[in-house]
Amino acid sequence: MIKLNKAILPAGFKANGVKCGIKKSNKPDLALFYSTLPATASAKFTKNSILAAPLKVNKAQLSSGKHFQAVLVNSGNANCFTGKAGMLDAWLTVKKVAKELKIADTSVLVNSTGIIGKRLPIARMNNAIPGLVKGLSSAKATLAQKAMMTTDTFIKEVSVKFKIAKRTVTVCGVAKGAGMISPDMATLLCFIFTDAAITKQALDKALSVAVENSFNCITVDGCMSTNDTAIVLANGAAGNKLIELKDNYAKFSEALNLVCLDLAKMIVLDAEGASKFIKINVYAAKSRDEAKKVALAIANSDLFKTACFGENPNFGRIAAAAGASGIKVEEAKLKVKLGPLNKKHIHLSVGLSRGKASVTVYTCDLTGDYIKINAEYN
Amino acid sequence: MIKLNKAILPAGFKANGVKCGIKKSNKPDLALFYSTLPATASAKFTKNSILAAPLKVNKAQLSSGKHFQAVLVNSGNANCFTGKAGMLDAWLTVKKVAKELKIADTSVLVNSTGIIGKRLPIARMNNAIPGLVKGLSSAKATLAQKAMMTTDTFIKEVSVKFKIAKRTVTVCGVAKGAGMISPDMATLLCFIFTDAAITKQALDKALSVAVENSFNCITVDGCMSTNDTAIVLANGAAGNKLIELKDNYAKFSEALNLVCLDLAKMIVLDAEGASKFIKINVYAAKSRDEAKKVALAIANSDLFKTACFGENPNFGRIAAAAGASGIKVEEAKLKVKLGPLNKKHIHLSVGLSRGKASVTVYTCDLTGDYIKINAEYN
């Protein structure tokens, strides 16, 4: 299994990115990923009960369609809290992309990130889509990624290659970060493209596992977005023997885990205002769920996070956060080990002496820059 | 019912405060409240599963004893995460106070606030206790309050007087704040003294109701302390007809509610680094519990709090926080009304269109000063 720190679009995938005038900054803001072959798709969405319009559209598409070919992404506007008009806008972009690509409406997925509560400039987007389609190329992943960025300071991309018999399968992931999105929301968008031939059932399970161990184990500020999305398209162009739950699944799952965890870590590294990357391992818990509750309670503690920023080791804040998690941790049995705080990477391990389960979550410190960015965005 | 913005110790209560050398700053750090008559007591403690030693001692005292006369409070050291030695220290102060006051060990309650994980300087405290007792006076409430303070910038005190037949009953409350305690922990300590004659059952219920509507409806940073305590002593010196659940209860309950809510609001006003006082009313919920979940999700959202600090109205952050609360709020039915942000007091109301229950919670903004205070406390 080979991991490369860049986006290598697998066989049959193309991409493009353009400026269409959603962002005031005149930076690229509209991206398209396209599979020349019909692909099997799987997706995970935010658990926030306020869902942005594109997520509702994607849920409908995924429940009715079987094959997918296009993933449209705009930055600068989340198309959230926009009511029926926002839903109509999202569907209009679906239809426009399908028309230009000459594919079925049902095979298009759409994604938005940026400001909440404002309508998309739908005319500008529709004007830009023909050029976006015309310029599609297997060499333009970077252009597409730039058009997904908001306050990200670097592109988040990774590819993994592995073999099934003599066929090489590529899994390529790109993401935009959970730094707070200018000017409104944290949004995590992740798109994964693979040329693997894989059943829908195996793809669903692999994505669930990978997302649970990666994007569901990171927190920047505990604020759940309305737009969080992870989508994987598998188009089968590698010509491998079909991956099923009982055949070659482990290899594919491992590759997808690698891709998602790498992207998740990059998102934490690039969190707005963050100066530290913090790894928290909670072990000796009764269950993984219990370990995660404790780990996230610590990871979301403003007091712990400011202590990391200030490089002041503070076991009291860690113990208090663990104790406030709802899990009955016992003072006398708690094992807390905190690495040096004067580093960019901080490692905390917390043993509960309650069982054998463990979890690792990732977070960042809470800094004056976070406040500045999120208070003064106007 | 008359409310006064100062501590008026009810009949039979005395207080004192001294410096004993716990605080490096050489400020007062040891306080004693004393009832010359045996008093009925009720208390509420933090739900954190890591409890500071004095809370364990108080729980034991309250479950075994019936009458209480003394409340000792030290600031500068939380006596938390101190193991068996910390428990012994707490018991030693109980015994010393009882001996000097010539009262039963079982009638003393003890409280600590300050740094976590360090032993109390027990010799210094025991040396100071005789003088502390000797100086007790009904005119020294302010001295005692000063010795409870940590990073509080003002004394939190309120008294309510009301009549039962021709007898005047006084309820006097003092508190120290949930600004982060130098240098380690948020702790909310509240002591209420009343000369009411009241049954234990009525006192317990009145305190539960008052705490739920006040201290359990405020949040500064969502970090639950290991030391939070509210204690009420009722010594009967007013000579009123005994307050029972079915007799004169409403008046007493109203007075206790007033006292607790006033103190709770003062704590939010004095939260570390805060520049705004934010009142959040969630209405039209299915239940009070549901309303509170939504209200606290908004109140603890770093994004909402930084938006208030920056005076940037942001409905998206409010909707996203409500949606992340676990309650199935519906975008189309959500009614959000946010008052002007360029004021010291901000009022947010959120209607869920799901039922008839409501709740009001209080919080503050998240500022650069909060980070500074909690990151750079060394």
Interface residues (C-beta under 8 A of the other chain):
Chain A: K47 N48 S49 I50 L51 A78 C80 F81 G83 I115 I116 G117 M180 P183 D184 M185 A186 D221 G222 C223 M224 S225 T226 N300 S301 D302 L303 T306 A307 F309 G310 N312 N314 F315 G316 R317 A319 A320 A321 A322 G323 A324 I327 K328 V329 E330 E331 A332 L334 L366 T367 G368 Y370 I371 K372 N374 A375 E376 Y377 N378
Chain B: K47 N48 S49 I50 L51 A78 C80 F81 G83 I115 I116 G117 M180 P183 D184 M185 A186 D221 G222 C223 M224 S225 T226 N300 S301 D302 L303 T306 A307 F309 G310 N312 N314 F315 G316 R317 A319 A320 A321 A322 G323 A324 I327 K328 V329 E330 E331 A332 L334 L366 T367 G368 Y370 I371 K372 N374 A375 E376 Y377 N378
